[in-house]
Amino acid sequence: MVVEVTGFLDLDSLGVSSSLAISWDDCCVLHPPCLNASPQVFVFGTVTEWLHFYNKGLYCCLWIVNGLLQSTGWPCVVAVMGNWFGKAGRGVVFGLWSACASVGNILGACLASSVLQYGYEYAFLVTAAVQFAGGIIIFFGLLVSPEEIGLPGIEAEENFEEDSHRPLINDAENEDEYEPNYSIQEGSTIAQVKAISFYQACCLPGVIPYSLAYACLKLVNYSFFFWLPFYLSNNFGWKEAEADKLSIWYDVGGIIGGTLQGFISDVLQKRAPVLALSLLLAVGSLVGYSRSPNDKSINALLMAVTGFFIGGPSNMISSAISADLGRQELIQGSSEALATVTGIVDGTGSIGAAVGQYLVSLIQDNLGWIWVFYFFILMTSCTILFISPLIVRETCYLMQRRQAHILSE
């Protein structure tokens, strides 16, 4: 119930996080989730237990506020990363960087399991303390863009790279007439395009297909995150602490998958075909994992493979692809657009994930775990379906480029 309320709240946070990212500095939007959400976590899990005060209404209110605060975080960190890294190499950089979420899951599972013997309230206490410390570090240490320390922005760098590949003087030009596009003017900054609206961001090419695809994929990814320890404990009879530690292998697979698939997409200069292949293999990995034997080593291996093919594409869509969508030529120069687009993609994914948690519990109670995996296969297939036009177009482009390369040799 709480997860569902938080997820539906992300529908409102689509606009909230986008508006905050446009109106305020990204750093100013980033530390409220860390500093202000940590007391919410502390009160939710620790104070209520210490006082022995249990109230569903209070839990829902605290988690709603927590959802609002944290919904602004991811769009802004993607926007900050987008300010520092251009399109060249973005896949591998963002693929590796987006592993921070999986690393957080791993560290969180280890921290929680290490103090769980003293009571679950201490798991919330440790989490809140780490989150608050992170907010302090962001407040004092984060540099939002290269311009803050006198370096040119990525738009200027990309323009300079384009100019460097052009002949300085050709037969039709005079040396006096040539003026490079790249220049740095003292005491001025690069002109910013007017911030785009929520509706304009939705109308950008690729935003809606990837948002709907991410809603299905994040449903599967977050279902593994929330339900995997319970599944291992309930289905195989393993201890909760052992199940928590074993579930880490899913995140390990996601880290490797996001980085490697991002690298391949950089080489191909296209993202959709890489996603398509990974998601097709994800269907097979889900079938295999649903039939995993009661053996921890085999289960961990199948879990890592599943994380590779599901967590990897999820990391790519939420980071590198969102950055690509937010820095299209149609909105070149609008740094605010990146946070807006990321907010739309991530928020839509959160709605799908929230609805999915309710459906997973419903299916598991009435039909059993095998039908939960059938549901995951269906959602993974829907992910492919939503981006199928992009897959076809980009695959055709790659084939034409290869044919042109062969003919030119």
N, C-alpha and C positions, 0 to 999 in steps of 0.2 A: 504493500500500500504506500509506504513512504517513498520507495523507489519510483513508483508510478507517479506520485504527486510531484516529485522532484523533476522527473522527465517531462511531464506536461508543462511544468513551469518553464522549462527551457524553450517552449514555444514563445512565451513572452520575452524570454531572454534573447531571442533572435534579434529583436529590435533594441532591447536594453543594451546588450553588449556592443552592438554596432553603433548605437548612438553615443555611448560612452567613449568608444574608441575614436570616433570622429571628433567629439567635443573636447576631450582631454588628451593629454600626453599619454602615450602607451604605458609609461612607467607609473603614472598616477593611477591608471586603471589596474595595473598588475598587483601592486602591493595591498590594496584593500581585500582581494580574495584571500591572500595569505595571512594578513594581520587580523582582519575582521572575522574571517571564517574559522580561524583557530579557536576563538572563544566559543563559537557555536558548537564545534566538535567537542570541546572540553565540557561544556554544560550538558550536551546531549548524552554523552556516554559516561562521564565521570561524576559530575556533580549530582545528577539524578540518582545514581547508584549510591553515592555517599549519603545522600539525604533519604534514600529509599522512597523516592517520589517518582511514581510511574504513571504517566498520563499520555494517552495517544494524541490528544489535541496539542499538548506541548511539544511532543516529538515531531508532529507534522509541521507545526509553526517553525520550530528551529531548523528543520531540514529544508523547508521552503526558503527561508532566509539564506541558508547555506548554499542552496542551489542557485539562487540569484547572484550571490557574491562570486561563486566559483565559475559561473557561466561566462563571465567576462575574461577569465584568465587565458584560455587556449587561443581564442581569436587574436588576442594582443601579443602573445608570445610568438605566434606565427608571423604577425605583422612586423615585429621587431627583427626576427630572423630574416624576413624578406627584405628589410632595409639594408642588411649586411651582405647578403649573398644573391648574386644574379642568377639568370637562368642556366648558365653554363655550370654544370656540376651540381645543380640544385637537387637532383634526385638522390644522389649518394649522401650529400650533406644533410638534407632534411630527413632522409631515411635513417641515417645514423642518429641524428639529433632527436627525432621523434621517438627513439627508443627510450628517452627519458621517462615516458609514461610507463613502459614495461619495467624499466629499472626501478621506478617508484613502486610498482606493484610487488616486485621481488623484495625490495627492502622493507616495504610495509608488511608483507607476509612474514618475513623473518623477525621483524620487530614485534609484531603482534603475537606470534607463536612463542617468542622468548619470554614474554611477560604474562602470557595467558594463564599460567599456573597460579599467578597471584590474584587473578580476577580480570574479567574483560574490561573493567573500567580503566585499568592501567594501560591497556592497548590504546584506548582513546586519549589518555593523558600523554603518552609518548608521541602519538600522531600529532596532537595539537601543538606540542612543544616544538617538534621538528618543523611544522608548518609555519609557526610564528617566527622561528629563526630564519626560515627561507624568506619571509616577508621583509625582515630587517636587512638581509643581504641584498635583496632586490632594490630596496629603497636607497641604499647608499652606494651600490656598486654597478647597477645596470646602466649601460649606454644604449639609448634607444636607436640612434642612427650614427653613421660615420661623420655626419656634419657637426656633431657635438664636439668632436676633437679635431676639427679642421680638415677632415678628409673628404674627397668628393663622394657623392652618393652613387649608388649602383647604376642609375640612369646615365649619369655623366660618364662612368666607366664603360658602359656598354656602347654609348655613342662614340667614345674615343676608340674602342676596339673596332667598330665599324669603319671609322675614318682611317684607321691604320692599315686597313686592307685595300684602300682606294689609292690609285696613283696620285702622287702629289700634284703633278702637272701632266695633262694629256695634250694631244695635238689641238684640241678645240679650246683649250683654256690658256690663259696668260697667267704667269706667276703672280702678278699683282691682283688678279681677280680671285685667286683662291683664298678662301677663308675657312679655316677648320671649324667644325661644329662644336668641338670641345674647348671650353674655356672656363677659367675660374676667375670670378670678379671679386676683388677684395671687398669685404663688408657687405656682401649680398649672398642670398641663398637661391637655390633653384626654385623657379616659380612652380607653385603647386596648382594642379587642376582642381576645380571646385569639387567638393566631396559629392559622391553620388548617393542617391536615395536608396532605400531598401528595395523599392520596386525596380529601379534601374539595375541594381545589383542582381536581382532575380532574373532579369531579362538578358544578362550577359551570356554569350555562348558557353554551354557546358555546365552552368551553375545548377540548373534544375535537374538535369540527368544525374550529375554526380551527387547532388544532395539526396535524391531519392535512392540512389544506389548505396550511399553511405548509411541511410536509415536502415536498410536491410542488413548491410554488412556489420554495422556497429551493434545491431541486435544480436547477431551471432557472436561477435567478439566479446561483448559485455556479458552475454549469457555464460560464456566460458569463465569470464572473470568472477562473476557472482556465484555461479552454480557448481563450478568444477570441484572445489573442496567438498561440498555437500554430496555431489554425485559419487566421488571416490569413497567417501565415508559410508554413504547409504547403500551403494551398489556392491561394493567389495568388502565392507565391514572393517575398513582401516581406521585407525585412530585419527582424530581431527588434526592433531599436530602433524602427523605424518602426511595426511592429505593436503594440508596447507603447504608444506615444504615441497611435496611432489608436484603440485600445481604450478610451481615456478617454471617448470620446463616448457609450459605453453608460452610464457613470456619470453623465454630464451629463444624459442623458435621465431617469435614475432620480431625480436631484435635483429636476428640474422636475416630474416626474410625481408624486412623493410630496407635494410642497408643494401643487400645484394640486388634486390629488384629495383631499387632506386638507381644503382649503378648501371644496370642493364638498360633502364629507360633513358639514362643520360647518353649511353652509347648509341641507342636507336633514335634518340631525340623525340621519342613518342612514349606516352605513358599507357594508353588504353590497351594496346596489344599485350603488354607485359601483365597488366591486371587480368586480362581475359584468360591467359594461359594459367596464371596462378590460381584463379578462382575455379577454373575447370578441374585442376588438380586438387583443389580444396574439397570438391565434391567427393572425389575418391578417398581422400584422407578422412573425411567424416564417416564414410561407410566403413573404412578400416578401423577407426577408433571406436565406433559403436560396437564392434565385435572384439574389442581388446580382452585378452584373457586376464585372469586374476594373478598377474605377475607385474611387479612394480617396475622392473627394468624395461619390459616390452611396453608397458603403459606409458612410461616416461618418454620412450622413443617415439611412439605414435602421437603422443601429445605434442612433442616438439615439432614433428612434421606438420601436424594440424595447425599449430601456431605459426609456422613458417608460411603456409599458404593462405591463412585467414588474417592473422595479425599483421603480416607484412603488407598486404594490400590496404588494410585499414589504416596503418601508419602512413602509407603513401598518399591516400586520399585526404587525410586530415592535415597533412603538412605540405608536401611538395606540390601535389595537384591543386590544393587550395591556393598556394602561392602563385602557381601558374595562372589560375583563373582570375586572381586578384591583381595581376600585373599584365593583362592583355593590352594590345596596342590601342584598343578602343578607349582605355582609361589610363593611358601612359602618363605617369607623373602624379597620379593620385594615390598617395600612400595610404590614405584613409580607406580606399576601396578594398584593400587587402584584408583589413580587419573585418569589414562589413561582409565580404564574401565568405571568409572563414567562419564568421559567426553564423551565417546562413547554413553552410554545409555542416558544421559541427552541431548546431542546434537541431537541425532536421534529423541528424543521426541520433541525438540524445532522445528525441521523441520516439523514434523507432526502437531504441534500446529500452526505454521505459515501458512501452507497450509490450515488448517482447518478454520482459521479466514476468509480467502478469500471465501472458500466454504460456510461457514455459511451465509455470507452477500449475496452471490449469490442465495442460496436456499431460504433465507428469502424474498428477493425481488421478486422472481418469483413464489414461491409456498406457502409461509406463514410459520408461526412459528411451526405449527404441523409437517411439513416435516423436520424442523430443528431437532426436537426431534427424528423423525424416523432415521435421519442421526446419531444422538448420539447413538441410540440403535444399529445401524449397526456397528459403530466403537467400541463400548463396546464388541459386539460379536466377532469382529476381534481380540480384545485383548485376549479373551479367546482362540480363535483359534490358535494364534501364540504360546502360551505357553501350548497348549493341550498335546504335548508329555511329557512335564515336569509334568503336572498335573496327567497324567495317571501313570507315573513311580513313583512319590512320593506317590500317593494314594495307589498303589499296595504295596509299601514298608510299609506304615502304616498298611495296612490290614495284611500283613505277620507278622509284628512285634506284632500286637495284637493277632494273632493266636498262635504265638510262646509263648506269655505271658500266654495265656489261657491254653495251653498244659503243660506248666511248673508248673502250680499250682496243 
